[in-house]
Amino acid sequence: MTSNARGQSLELFFIDGRPDGMLTAEVFNWTGHVLMTPRTQLSAALKRREARYTGIYLLFGEDEAGPLAYIGEGEDISARIKSHDTAKDWWTSAVLITTAGNNLNKAHVKYLEARLIEEARHIGRIRLENGNTPARPSLSEAARANMENFLDYVMMVLPALRIDSFLAQTRPGSGQAATIAATSPQDNPVFELYTPKHDIRATARLENGEFVVQAGSQARHAWESKLAEHSYATLFQELVTTGVLREEGEVRVFSDNYAFRSPSAAAAVVNGRPANGTLEWKLQGSGRTYKEWEAEKLEQEGIADDQPA
């Protein structure tokens, strides 16, 4: 897949005015149409015209082993989902992906199904109930390019709907974190975190607005906080399960560069407990906290506290 590096406008429409109800998602100048529905509103969702179009669908939920998903395709999506309504009792929400003009054919959606399963298994953030990964159907070079472009938009829309199963957080590059130099300290500063009690060291770089903990950084062997249900505890376990955090003696080590949404998320995973990352991460070579560095940067850029919004 290619990356859409340009700005995009996503239109979400909450069908019944509820943020937790049915919604549609469309992107300007994209023929795709996304319908997301909780299972409790399945009957109403399947009465919609687009539910009878040719497309792909994703079912999300969980079983006794944790989060689970299923990816399928059909020339009439509603018929396929009706069959799953009786055969699968674990799923709680569905995403139907079609086109406004119903111009996908069977080969198109079988290709999209195969590619989505490939991506989900490659990223490894969620278990799939699907059996084997289906073979890609034979498409012309032009059709393959069209479907890959279509898939790029799908991968952009799903995270906007808080579906992160296809969102890869690992980043290119490898090597020991301690040896990484700050080639552009102003734009890509490097931060360090050291926990003397457990002798854990980690390094992170701020890149393109992401807080990327570098490969080779250390983390606690397990989540040690009493807050076992904390969202960062779930993230910690996900990184262990997917192999981003590999066991190495009494600690774990990042096998890849990994992008976190915030310094606190990164600090929590490193320390195995909730943490204020703006205080625990220090600018490499200076001892200044992330919070102090950020305040200084805002001041240098003329963004004062009393500046009108």
C-alpha positions as CSV (number, residue, x, y, z in Angstrom):
1,M,0.0,0.0,0.0
2,T,1.0,3.6,-0.5
3,S,0.7,6.3,2.1
4,N,-1.7,9.2,1.7
5,A,0.6,12.0,2.9
6,R,-1.8,14.8,1.9
7,G,-4.6,16.3,4.0
8,Q,-8.0,14.6,3.8
9,S,-11.5,15.6,4.8
10,L,-13.5,12.8,6.5
11,E,-17.3,13.3,6.9
12,L,-19.0,11.3,9.7
13,F,-22.7,11.2,9.9
14,F,-24.4,9.9,13.1
15,I,-27.5,8.4,11.7
16,D,-29.7,8.7,14.8
17,G,-27.7,11.5,16.5
18,R,-25.9,9.2,18.9
19,P,-22.1,8.9,18.9
20,D,-22.5,5.2,20.0
21,G,-25.1,4.4,17.4
22,M,-25.0,3.8,13.6
23,L,-22.7,6.0,11.6
24,T,-21.5,6.5,8.1
25,A,-18.1,7.7,7.0
26,E,-17.1,9.1,3.6
27,V,-14.0,10.9,2.2
28,F,-14.3,13.6,-0.4
29,N,-13.4,12.3,-3.8
30,W,-13.4,8.7,-2.7
31,T,-16.1,6.3,-4.0
32,G,-16.1,4.2,-0.9
33,H,-18.8,4.2,1.7
34,V,-18.4,2.9,5.3
35,L,-21.3,2.0,7.6
36,M,-20.6,1.1,11.2
37,T,-23.2,-0.3,13.5
38,P,-23.5,-1.9,16.9
39,R,-25.0,-5.3,16.9
40,T,-28.0,-4.0,18.8
41,Q,-29.0,-2.0,15.7
42,L,-28.2,-4.7,13.2
43,S,-31.8,-5.0,12.0
44,A,-32.0,-1.3,11.1
45,A,-28.5,-1.3,9.5
46,L,-29.3,-4.2,7.2
47,K,-32.4,-2.5,6.0
48,R,-30.2,0.3,4.5
49,R,-29.6,0.1,0.7
50,E,-25.8,0.0,1.0
51,A,-26.1,-3.1,3.2
52,R,-27.2,-5.1,0.1
53,Y,-24.3,-3.9,-2.0
54,T,-21.2,-5.9,-2.9
55,G,-18.4,-5.2,-0.4
56,I,-16.4,-6.3,2.5
57,Y,-17.3,-6.4,6.2
58,L,-15.6,-6.6,9.5
59,L,-17.0,-8.0,12.7
60,F,-15.5,-7.0,16.1
61,G,-16.0,-8.3,19.6
62,E,-14.3,-10.6,22.0
63,D,-14.4,-14.1,23.4
64,E,-12.9,-15.7,26.5
65,A,-9.4,-15.2,25.1
66,G,-9.8,-11.5,24.4
67,P,-10.5,-9.2,21.4
68,L,-11.5,-11.0,18.2
69,A,-12.4,-10.0,14.6
70,Y,-13.7,-11.6,11.4
71,I,-13.2,-10.3,7.9
72,G,-15.5,-11.3,5.1
73,E,-16.9,-10.4,1.7
74,G,-20.1,-10.8,-0.2
75,E,-22.1,-9.7,-3.2
76,D,-24.9,-9.0,-0.8
77,I,-23.3,-8.1,2.6
78,S,-26.6,-8.2,4.4
79,A,-27.1,-11.9,3.6
80,R,-23.6,-12.8,4.8
81,I,-24.0,-10.9,8.1
82,K,-27.4,-12.5,8.7
83,S,-25.7,-15.9,8.6
84,H,-23.1,-14.7,11.1
85,D,-25.8,-13.4,13.4
86,T,-26.9,-17.0,14.2
87,A,-23.5,-18.7,13.8
88,K,-21.3,-16.3,15.8
89,D,-22.3,-14.9,19.1
90,W,-19.1,-13.1,20.2
91,W,-19.2,-10.0,18.0
92,T,-20.7,-6.7,19.1
93,S,-20.2,-4.4,16.2
94,A,-19.9,-4.5,12.4
95,V,-18.3,-2.4,9.7
96,L,-19.7,-2.6,6.1
97,I,-17.5,-1.2,3.4
98,T,-19.0,-0.7,-0.1
99,T,-19.1,2.0,-2.7
100,A,-21.8,4.6,-3.3
101,G,-22.4,3.4,-6.8
102,N,-22.2,-0.3,-6.0
103,N,-19.4,-0.7,-8.5
104,L,-17.3,-3.3,-6.8
105,N,-17.5,-6.8,-8.2
106,K,-16.8,-10.3,-6.7
107,A,-13.1,-10.3,-7.7
108,H,-12.6,-6.8,-6.2
109,V,-14.0,-7.7,-2.8
110,K,-12.2,-11.1,-2.7
111,Y,-9.0,-9.1,-3.3
112,L,-9.8,-6.6,-0.6
113,E,-10.7,-9.4,1.9
114,A,-7.4,-11.2,1.2
115,R,-5.4,-8.0,1.6
116,L,-7.1,-7.0,4.9
117,I,-6.5,-10.4,6.4
118,E,-2.9,-10.2,5.3
119,E,-2.5,-6.7,6.9
120,A,-4.3,-7.8,10.1
121,R,-2.0,-10.8,10.5
122,H,1.1,-8.9,9.7
123,I,0.4,-6.1,12.2
124,G,-0.8,-8.7,14.8
125,R,-2.8,-6.4,17.0
126,I,-6.0,-8.5,17.0
127,R,-6.8,-12.2,16.6
128,L,-8.8,-13.2,13.6
129,E,-11.5,-15.9,13.6
130,N,-10.7,-16.4,9.9
131,G,-9.0,-19.7,9.1
132,N,-6.3,-19.5,6.4
133,T,-5.4,-16.3,4.6
134,P,-7.2,-16.5,1.3
135,A,-5.3,-16.3,-2.0
136,R,-5.6,-13.0,-3.8
137,P,-7.7,-13.4,-7.0
138,S,-6.2,-12.6,-10.4
139,L,-6.8,-9.0,-11.3
140,S,-5.5,-6.8,-14.1
141,E,-2.6,-4.5,-13.2
142,A,-5.0,-1.5,-13.3
143,A,-7.6,-3.2,-11.1
144,R,-4.9,-4.2,-8.5
145,A,-3.8,-0.6,-8.4
146,N,-7.4,0.6,-8.0
147,M,-8.0,-1.8,-5.1
148,E,-4.7,-0.9,-3.4
149,N,-5.8,2.8,-3.6
150,F,-9.2,1.9,-2.2
151,L,-7.5,0.0,0.6
152,D,-5.4,3.1,1.5
153,Y,-8.6,5.0,2.2
154,V,-10.0,2.1,4.2
155,M,-6.8,2.1,6.3
156,M,-7.2,5.8,6.9
157,V,-10.9,5.7,7.8
158,L,-10.8,2.8,10.2
159,P,-8.5,4.4,12.8
160,A,-10.8,7.5,12.7
161,L,-13.6,5.2,13.8
162,R,-11.3,4.0,16.7
163,I,-10.6,0.8,15.0
164,D,-6.8,0.4,15.5
165,S,-6.4,-3.2,14.4
166,F,-4.8,-2.2,11.1
167,L,-2.7,0.7,12.5
168,A,0.9,-0.3,12.7
169,Q,2.8,1.5,15.4
170,T,6.2,0.0,14.8
171,R,8.6,2.3,12.8
172,P,11.5,1.6,10.5
173,G,15.0,1.4,11.9
174,S,16.7,-0.8,14.5
175,G,19.7,-0.9,16.8
176,Q,20.4,-0.2,20.4
177,A,18.7,2.9,21.7
178,A,21.7,4.0,23.7
179,T,23.8,4.5,20.5
180,I,21.3,6.5,18.5
181,A,22.5,10.1,17.9
182,A,20.3,13.1,17.6
183,T,21.0,14.1,14.1
184,S,18.5,17.0,14.2
185,P,18.0,17.8,17.9
186,Q,15.8,20.8,17.2
187,D,13.2,19.0,15.1
188,N,13.7,15.4,16.3
189,P,14.9,15.7,20.0
190,V,15.9,12.6,21.8
191,F,14.7,11.9,25.4
192,E,15.9,9.4,28.0
193,L,14.2,7.6,30.8
194,Y,16.1,5.9,33.6
195,T,14.5,4.1,36.6
196,P,17.3,3.5,39.1
197,K,15.2,1.1,41.3
198,H,14.9,-1.4,38.5
199,D,18.0,-0.2,36.4
200,I,15.8,0.3,33.3
201,R,16.9,2.6,30.5
202,A,15.0,3.7,27.5
203,T,15.4,6.3,24.7
204,A,12.7,7.9,22.6
205,R,12.8,10.3,19.7
206,L,10.1,12.9,18.8
207,E,9.5,12.3,15.1
208,N,6.7,13.8,12.9
209,G,4.6,14.4,16.0
210,E,5.0,10.9,17.3
211,F,6.8,9.8,20.5
212,V,8.9,6.9,19.2
213,V,10.6,4.7,21.7
214,Q,13.7,3.3,20.1
215,A,14.5,-0.4,19.5
216,G,16.8,-1.7,22.2
217,S,15.1,0.3,25.0
218,Q,14.3,-1.6,28.2
219,A,11.0,-2.1,30.0
220,R,9.8,-3.9,33.1
221,H,9.3,-7.6,32.7
222,A,5.6,-7.3,33.6
223,W,2.9,-4.8,34.4
224,E,3.3,-4.3,38.1
225,S,0.7,-1.8,39.0
226,K,-2.4,-2.7,41.0
227,L,-4.4,-0.9,38.3
228,A,-4.5,-4.1,36.2
229,E,-7.4,-2.8,34.2
230,H,-5.6,0.4,33.2
231,S,-5.6,1.1,29.5
232,Y,-1.8,1.2,29.5
233,A,-1.8,-2.3,31.1
234,T,-3.7,-3.5,28.0
235,L,-1.2,-1.8,25.8
236,F,1.7,-3.4,27.7
237,Q,0.2,-6.8,27.2
238,E,-0.5,-6.2,23.5
239,L,3.2,-5.3,23.0
240,V,4.3,-8.5,24.7
241,T,1.8,-10.6,22.7
242,T,2.9,-9.0,19.3
243,G,6.6,-9.4,20.1
244,V,7.4,-5.7,20.3
245,L,8.5,-6.3,23.9
246,R,10.6,-9.4,24.0
247,E,11.9,-11.1,27.1
248,E,15.6,-10.6,27.9
249,G,16.6,-11.8,31.4
250,E,14.8,-9.9,34.1
251,V,13.5,-7.2,31.8
252,R,11.9,-6.8,28.4
253,V,13.5,-5.0,25.4
254,F,11.8,-3.2,22.5
255,S,12.5,-5.2,19.3
256,D,11.4,-2.4,17.1
257,N,11.0,1.4,17.2
258,Y,7.4,1.9,18.5
259,A,5.3,5.1,18.2
260,F,3.3,6.0,21.3
261,R,0.5,8.6,21.4
262,S,2.0,10.4,24.3
263,P,5.1,10.5,26.5
264,S,3.0,9.2,29.4
265,A,1.9,6.1,27.4
266,A,5.5,5.4,26.6
267,A,6.6,5.9,30.2
268,A,3.9,3.7,31.6
269,V,4.9,0.8,29.3
270,V,8.6,1.2,30.1
271,N,7.9,1.3,33.9
272,G,5.1,-1.2,34.0
273,R,2.8,1.2,35.9
274,P,0.9,4.5,35.2
275,A,3.5,7.4,34.8
276,N,3.6,11.1,34.1
277,G,5.8,10.9,31.0
278,T,6.2,14.7,30.8
279,L,8.2,14.5,34.0
280,E,10.0,11.2,33.7
281,W,11.4,11.6,30.2
282,K,14.5,13.9,30.1
283,L,16.0,15.6,27.1
284,Q,19.2,13.8,26.3
285,G,22.3,15.4,27.6
286,S,20.5,18.2,29.5
287,G,18.5,16.7,32.3
288,R,15.5,18.9,31.4
289,T,12.1,17.2,31.6
290,Y,9.9,16.8,28.6
291,K,7.6,19.4,30.2
292,E,10.4,21.9,30.6
293,W,11.6,21.3,27.0
294,E,8.1,21.8,25.7
295,A,7.5,25.0,27.6
296,E,10.8,26.4,26.4
297,K,10.0,25.4,22.8
298,L,6.6,27.1,22.9
299,E,8.1,30.3,24.4
300,Q,10.8,30.3,21.6
301,E,8.1,30.0,19.0
302,G,6.2,33.0,20.5
303,I,3.2,30.9,21.8
304,A,2.6,32.6,25.2
305,D,0.2,31.4,27.9
306,D,-1.8,34.6,27.6
307,Q,-2.0,34.6,23.8
308,P,-5.7,34.7,22.7
309,A,-7.1,31.6,21.1
